[in-house]
Amino acid sequence: MDSTSTAAGLWDRLTGIQTSPPVWVVIATGVLALCAVAPRPLWRLSRNAVTIAHEGGHGLLALLTRRKLDGIRLHSDTSGVTLSRGRPTGIGMVLTAAAGYTAPPLLGLAGAALLSAHRITLLLWAATALLAAMLVMIRNAYGVLTVFLTGGTFVLVSWQTTAEVQALFAYAVVWFLLLGGVRPVFELGAVRRHGGAPDSDADQLGRLTHVHPVAWLLLFHAVALCSLIGGGRWLLGL
């Protein structure tokens, strides 16, 4: 098989339409994702994946607004930091700061749109590409390990499993992003009510825009909850 036919086959596989699982399977993957988000012991582990999306959102908007992205660090306590250089104020800095808490639910919403269009393979490959791009910018060992294992899981599922398993995995991931995008915002609100997190994204945005941090927190809530409702409807075919 020549390179042209190989490339054409890969393109057809990437852009092809796959069969969606039955509704009961979609619901089951949602319950599975909820089990990874709701119990505190499991959340301490699964929150690492949300942190990847959170910091990836900061990094992506930094690049899109032409800031200099110095690197991303992910820590074992599920925190992270994205370092970028550029104007300390202005729309670029505001969008970069606002992208963290909104990235996981919006990624979930985009994933739900792809799944509702029966683009399961495209979703898996796009996620793999994003993780590979992010891996280049990671600047600590724990972060490299976390992103490498996550990306490796997507590669393994994409290339070594059946279409049914790929569908189950894709739906579980999207549900997880939609549900996992909600809990951190509530956690941030709880910490702030007790006087913690003075340098949270909401507080940084408050200082940048002179808009009260609570307003930004409400925006994070709105994005997360609306994404969950809209994405859930798409996943369930409503």
SEKE-247826 format. One record per residue (C-alpha): x, y, z. Coordinates in steps of 0.25 Angstrom, whole numbers. Example, Ala and Ser with C-alpha at 12.3 -4.5 7.8 and 13.67 -1.06 7.14 Angstrom:
REM residues 2
<rec xx="49" yy="-18" zz="31"/>
<rec xx="55" yy="-4" zz="29"/>
***
This chain:
REM residues 238
<rec xx="0" yy="0" zz="0"/>
<rec xx="6" yy="13" zz="-4"/>
<rec xx="7" yy="26" zz="5"/>
<rec xx="-4" yy="33" zz="-3"/>
<rec xx="-14" yy="21" zz="-1"/>
<rec xx="-10" yy="20" zz="14"/>
<rec xx="-12" yy="35" zz="16"/>
<rec xx="-26" yy="34" zz="10"/>
<rec xx="-29" yy="23" zz="19"/>
<rec xx="-25" yy="30" zz="31"/>
<rec xx="-33" yy="42" zz="27"/>
<rec xx="-45" yy="34" zz="24"/>
<rec xx="-44" yy="28" zz="37"/>
<rec xx="-42" yy="41" zz="44"/>
<rec xx="-54" yy="48" zz="37"/>
<rec xx="-63" yy="36" zz="37"/>
<rec xx="-76" yy="34" zz="44"/>
<rec xx="-77" yy="24" zz="55"/>
<rec xx="-89" yy="17" zz="61"/>
<rec xx="-94" yy="23" zz="75"/>
<rec xx="-96" yy="13" zz="86"/>
<rec xx="-110" yy="11" zz="92"/>
<rec xx="-116" yy="21" zz="101"/>
<rec xx="-115" yy="12" zz="113"/>
<rec xx="-100" yy="11" zz="110"/>
<rec xx="-99" yy="26" zz="109"/>
<rec xx="-106" yy="27" zz="123"/>
<rec xx="-97" yy="17" zz="129"/>
<rec xx="-84" yy="24" zz="125"/>
<rec xx="-90" yy="37" zz="131"/>
<rec xx="-92" yy="29" zz="144"/>
<rec xx="-78" yy="24" zz="143"/>
<rec xx="-73" yy="38" zz="141"/>
<rec xx="-81" yy="43" zz="153"/>
<rec xx="-75" yy="32" zz="162"/>
<rec xx="-61" yy="38" zz="158"/>
<rec xx="-65" yy="52" zz="162"/>
<rec xx="-74" yy="51" zz="174"/>
<rec xx="-67" yy="42" zz="184"/>
<rec xx="-56" yy="50" zz="190"/>
<rec xx="-45" yy="39" zz="190"/>
<rec xx="-47" yy="36" zz="175"/>
<rec xx="-48" yy="51" zz="173"/>
<rec xx="-34" yy="53" zz="179"/>
<rec xx="-29" yy="45" zz="167"/>
<rec xx="-38" yy="48" zz="156"/>
<rec xx="-37" yy="63" zz="158"/>
<rec xx="-23" yy="62" zz="152"/>
<rec xx="-30" yy="60" zz="138"/>
<rec xx="-38" yy="73" zz="141"/>
<rec xx="-25" yy="80" zz="145"/>
<rec xx="-19" yy="76" zz="131"/>
<rec xx="-31" yy="83" zz="124"/>
<rec xx="-31" yy="95" zz="133"/>
<rec xx="-16" yy="98" zz="131"/>
<rec xx="-17" yy="94" zz="116"/>
<rec xx="-28" yy="105" zz="115"/>
<rec xx="-19" yy="115" zz="121"/>
<rec xx="-8" yy="111" zz="112"/>
<rec xx="-16" yy="111" zz="99"/>
<rec xx="-22" yy="125" zz="102"/>
<rec xx="-8" yy="130" zz="105"/>
<rec xx="-3" yy="126" zz="91"/>
<rec xx="-16" yy="130" zz="84"/>
<rec xx="-14" yy="144" zz="90"/>
<rec xx="0" yy="145" zz="86"/>
<rec xx="6" yy="144" zz="100"/>
<rec xx="19" yy="136" zz="102"/>
<rec xx="16" yy="123" zz="108"/>
<rec xx="28" yy="119" zz="117"/>
<rec xx="22" yy="106" zz="122"/>
<rec xx="12" yy="98" zz="130"/>
<rec xx="14" yy="91" zz="143"/>
<rec xx="4" yy="80" zz="149"/>
<rec xx="6" yy="76" zz="164"/>
<rec xx="2" yy="64" zz="171"/>
<rec xx="-8" yy="71" zz="180"/>
<rec xx="-16" yy="74" zz="167"/>
<rec xx="-12" yy="88" zz="166"/>
<rec xx="-5" yy="94" zz="155"/>
<rec xx="1" yy="107" zz="149"/>
<rec xx="3" yy="113" zz="135"/>
<rec xx="14" yy="123" zz="133"/>
<rec xx="13" yy="133" zz="122"/>
<rec xx="19" yy="146" zz="118"/>
<rec xx="13" yy="159" zz="112"/>
<rec xx="6" yy="171" zz="116"/>
<rec xx="1" yy="169" zz="131"/>
<rec xx="-12" yy="175" zz="128"/>
<rec xx="-21" yy="176" zz="116"/>
<rec xx="-31" yy="166" zz="109"/>
<rec xx="-20" yy="156" zz="106"/>
<rec xx="-17" yy="154" zz="121"/>
<rec xx="-32" yy="154" zz="124"/>
<rec xx="-35" yy="144" zz="114"/>
<rec xx="-24" yy="135" zz="119"/>
<rec xx="-28" yy="136" zz="133"/>
<rec xx="-42" yy="133" zz="130"/>
<rec xx="-39" yy="121" zz="122"/>
<rec xx="-35" yy="112" zz="134"/>
<rec xx="-49" yy="108" zz="140"/>
<rec xx="-56" yy="110" zz="127"/>
<rec xx="-47" yy="100" zz="119"/>
<rec xx="-52" yy="87" zz="125"/>
<rec xx="-67" yy="89" zz="123"/>
<rec xx="-65" yy="96" zz="109"/>
<rec xx="-56" yy="84" zz="105"/>
<rec xx="-67" yy="75" zz="109"/>
<rec xx="-78" yy="83" zz="102"/>
<rec xx="-69" yy="82" zz="89"/>
<rec xx="-67" yy="67" zz="91"/>
<rec xx="-82" yy="65" zz="93"/>
<rec xx="-85" yy="73" zz="80"/>
<rec xx="-75" yy="63" zz="73"/>
<rec xx="-81" yy="51" zz="79"/>
<rec xx="-95" yy="56" zz="75"/>
<rec xx="-90" yy="57" zz="61"/>
<rec xx="-85" yy="42" zz="62"/>
<rec xx="-70" yy="47" zz="61"/>
<rec xx="-64" yy="37" zz="72"/>
<rec xx="-51" yy="35" zz="65"/>
<rec xx="-49" yy="50" zz="62"/>
<rec xx="-51" yy="53" zz="77"/>
<rec xx="-41" yy="43" zz="81"/>
<rec xx="-31" yy="47" zz="72"/>
<rec xx="-33" yy="62" zz="74"/>
<rec xx="-31" yy="60" zz="89"/>
<rec xx="-19" yy="52" zz="87"/>
<rec xx="-13" yy="63" zz="78"/>
<rec xx="-16" yy="74" zz="89"/>
<rec xx="-10" yy="65" zz="100"/>
<rec xx="3" yy="63" zz="91"/>
<rec xx="4" yy="78" zz="89"/>
<rec xx="2" yy="81" zz="104"/>
<rec xx="13" yy="71" zz="107"/>
<rec xx="23" yy="79" zz="100"/>
<rec xx="20" yy="91" zz="110"/>
<rec xx="21" yy="83" zz="123"/>
<rec xx="32" yy="87" zz="132"/>
<rec xx="32" yy="77" zz="143"/>
<rec xx="33" yy="62" zz="144"/>
<rec xx="20" yy="59" zz="151"/>
<rec xx="13" yy="68" zz="140"/>
<rec xx="20" yy="60" zz="129"/>
<rec xx="16" yy="47" zz="135"/>
<rec xx="2" yy="51" zz="137"/>
<rec xx="0" yy="56" zz="123"/>
<rec xx="8" yy="45" zz="116"/>
<rec xx="0" yy="34" zz="123"/>
<rec xx="-13" yy="41" zz="119"/>
<rec xx="-9" yy="43" zz="105"/>
<rec xx="-4" yy="29" zz="105"/>
<rec xx="-18" yy="24" zz="109"/>
<rec xx="-24" yy="31" zz="98"/>
<rec xx="-14" yy="25" zz="88"/>
<rec xx="-16" yy="11" zz="93"/>
<rec xx="-32" yy="12" zz="92"/>
<rec xx="-31" yy="19" zz="78"/>
<rec xx="-22" yy="8" zz="72"/>
<rec xx="-24" yy="-4" zz="80"/>
<rec xx="-38" yy="-6" zz="84"/>
<rec xx="-51" yy="-9" zz="77"/>
<rec xx="-61" yy="2" zz="72"/>
<rec xx="-70" yy="-1" zz="84"/>
<rec xx="-59" yy="1" zz="94"/>
<rec xx="-55" yy="14" zz="87"/>
<rec xx="-70" yy="19" zz="88"/>
<rec xx="-71" yy="15" zz="103"/>
<rec xx="-58" yy="22" zz="106"/>
<rec xx="-61" yy="35" zz="98"/>
<rec xx="-75" yy="36" zz="105"/>
<rec xx="-69" yy="34" zz="118"/>
<rec xx="-58" yy="44" zz="116"/>
<rec xx="-68" yy="55" zz="111"/>
<rec xx="-77" yy="52" zz="123"/>
<rec xx="-65" yy="54" zz="132"/>
<rec xx="-61" yy="67" zz="126"/>
<rec xx="-76" yy="72" zz="127"/>
<rec xx="-77" yy="67" zz="142"/>
<rec xx="-63" yy="70" zz="146"/>
<rec xx="-64" yy="84" zz="141"/>
<rec xx="-75" yy="87" zz="151"/>
<rec xx="-69" yy="83" zz="164"/>
<rec xx="-56" yy="91" zz="164"/>
<rec xx="-64" yy="104" zz="163"/>
<rec xx="-72" yy="100" zz="176"/>
<rec xx="-59" yy="96" zz="183"/>
<rec xx="-53" yy="110" zz="179"/>
<rec xx="-66" yy="117" zz="185"/>
<rec xx="-65" yy="109" zz="198"/>
<rec xx="-50" yy="112" zz="199"/>
<rec xx="-52" yy="127" zz="197"/>
<rec xx="-64" yy="128" zz="207"/>
<rec xx="-54" yy="124" zz="217"/>
<rec xx="-44" yy="134" zz="213"/>
<rec xx="-35" yy="125" zz="205"/>
<rec xx="-29" yy="125" zz="191"/>
<rec xx="-26" yy="140" zz="190"/>
<rec xx="-19" yy="138" zz="177"/>
<rec xx="-29" yy="130" zz="170"/>
<rec xx="-33" yy="132" zz="156"/>
<rec xx="-46" yy="139" zz="160"/>
<rec xx="-38" yy="149" zz="169"/>
<rec xx="-27" yy="151" zz="159"/>
<rec xx="-38" yy="155" zz="149"/>
<rec xx="-44" yy="164" zz="159"/>
<rec xx="-32" yy="171" zz="160"/>
<rec xx="-30" yy="172" zz="145"/>
<rec xx="-44" yy="177" zz="142"/>
<rec xx="-48" yy="184" zz="155"/>
<rec xx="-60" yy="174" zz="155"/>
<rec xx="-63" yy="167" zz="168"/>
<rec xx="-57" yy="153" zz="168"/>
<rec xx="-71" yy="148" zz="172"/>
<rec xx="-76" yy="152" zz="158"/>
<rec xx="-65" yy="144" zz="151"/>
<rec xx="-69" yy="132" zz="160"/>
<rec xx="-83" yy="133" zz="156"/>
<rec xx="-78" yy="133" zz="141"/>
<rec xx="-70" yy="121" zz="144"/>
<rec xx="-83" yy="114" zz="150"/>
<rec xx="-91" yy="119" zz="138"/>
<rec xx="-82" yy="113" zz="128"/>
<rec xx="-80" yy="100" zz="135"/>
<rec xx="-95" yy="97" zz="138"/>
<rec xx="-100" yy="102" zz="124"/>
<rec xx="-89" yy="93" zz="118"/>
<rec xx="-94" yy="81" zz="126"/>
<rec xx="-108" yy="83" zz="122"/>
<rec xx="-106" yy="86" zz="108"/>
<rec xx="-95" yy="75" zz="106"/>
<rec xx="-104" yy="65" zz="114"/>
<rec xx="-115" yy="68" zz="105"/>
<rec xx="-106" yy="65" zz="92"/>
<rec xx="-101" yy="52" zz="98"/>
<rec xx="-115" yy="47" zz="101"/>
<rec xx="-120" yy="51" zz="88"/>
<rec xx="-130" yy="61" zz="93"/>
***
